[in-house]
Amino acid sequence: MRPLVIVGASGLRGRAVLDLATDVIPCLARDPRFTHRRARVLRGELEHLPDGLFPEEEHVVLHFAVDPRAPRANVEGTRRLLAALDPSRTKGVIYASSASVYGSPPFEQVSETASVVPTTDLARSRAESERLLLDWARATGRSAILLRTRFLVASGEREVAGALRKLARVPFVPGSGKQRFSVLSAEAFGRSALALVEQIHDAHEPLRGPLNLGWTGTPALAPLLDALAPRMRIPLRLGPLLRLAGLELAACEQTLDVTRAVTCHGLSFLERSPGEATAEIAAILRGAA
């Protein structure tokens, strides 16, 4: 396993990488309760990086530290992190960004060449952090890969998993039910991050730019809810009702073009049919995966 450092290790993405790790990894974690058998945990924040976080040998930094409640602090944290890196030792940074930088849904098979038009403070902070990372990479001749995902699922995750479980219990489906979503398991995210660490270490030229991540097969909402709890569901299409129920986004197509991840970076384990993706998500949410 090639040398790496995880910044923001206690979140879903950091844990996913640690669960797959074969060596102990230096990690920055703000949560004082966080432990992991594969983590050498240093407590701290991006504003006050602890000594000894970055190894003397060449390494890749996984920047997963994002606070949804403090968008501007996220940008300042990225700036401080980059200022602390030694380009003679840090071969590159992999940043956990988001498809939210593309703007508000709906979007269908959006590729990395699409315009960045964030519409929320958090999305704008991600876009600004992306810009800082690319500027640093160009200035230092190092790599910067910006991972853009839409939805991550894991058995212990609350936001996406909780919303799907709640929807599965009601007798209606937002929109037509045919709208599709780009989804990825936390485990597949971790595999992707580790594969990209290897690629940065082995690359003869720097790897730079955004990279969409998700399963190639995009599940539709109605079949996914049926896989969780089969029942008759009435399509809920009226905008005012969707807004009242807080389900406007769930009624929108939200898919990413992940061709580059599979063909250019060789992440063939992302290949799924829509049916396979649906079954895998349902298994994860039932705690069977």
LINQUILIN-V783117 format. One record per pair of residues at least 6 apart in sequence whose C-alpha atoms are under 6 Angstrom apart, sorted by the first residue. I is the first residue (numbers start at 1). J is the second residue. If there is no record, write none. Layout:
I J
I J
//
This chain:
3 59
4 59
4 60
4 61
5 26
5 27
5 61
6 27
6 62
7 27
7 28
7 62
7 63
7 64
7 65
8 28
8 29
8 64
8 65
9 27
9 29
10 29
16 186
16 187
16 190
17 190
18 38
24 38
24 39
25 39
25 40
26 40
27 40
27 41
28 42
28 43
29 43
30 43
30 44
30 45
46 77
47 77
58 89
58 90
59 90
59 91
60 90
60 91
60 92
60 93
61 93
62 93
62 94
63 94
63 95
64 96
66 74
71 122
71 125
75 125
75 129
91 142
92 142
92 143
92 144
93 144
94 144
94 145
94 146
95 146
95 147
96 147
97 126
97 146
97 147
97 148
98 148
98 149
99 148
99 149
99 150
100 123
101 116
101 117
101 118
101 123
101 127
102 116
102 117
102 118
103 117
103 118
103 119
106 252
106 253
106 254
107 253
107 254
108 254
108 255
109 255
109 256
109 257
110 256
110 257
111 257
118 124
137 143
137 144
142 206
143 206
143 207
143 208
144 208
145 208
145 209
145 210
146 210
146 211
147 211
147 212
148 211
148 212
148 213
149 213
150 182
151 183
152 183
152 184
152 185
152 186
153 185
153 186
154 186
155 284
155 285
155 287
168 225
168 229
171 233
172 233
172 234
172 235
173 233
173 234
173 235
173 236
174 235
174 236
174 251
175 235
175 236
175 237
175 251
176 235
177 221
177 222
178 220
179 220
179 253
180 218
180 219
180 220
180 253
181 218
181 219
181 254
181 255
182 214
182 218
182 255
182 256
183 214
184 214
184 215
212 258
213 258
215 270
215 271
215 272
216 271
216 272
217 272
217 273
217 274
218 274
219 274
219 278
224 278
228 282
242 248
261 267
262 268
283 289
//
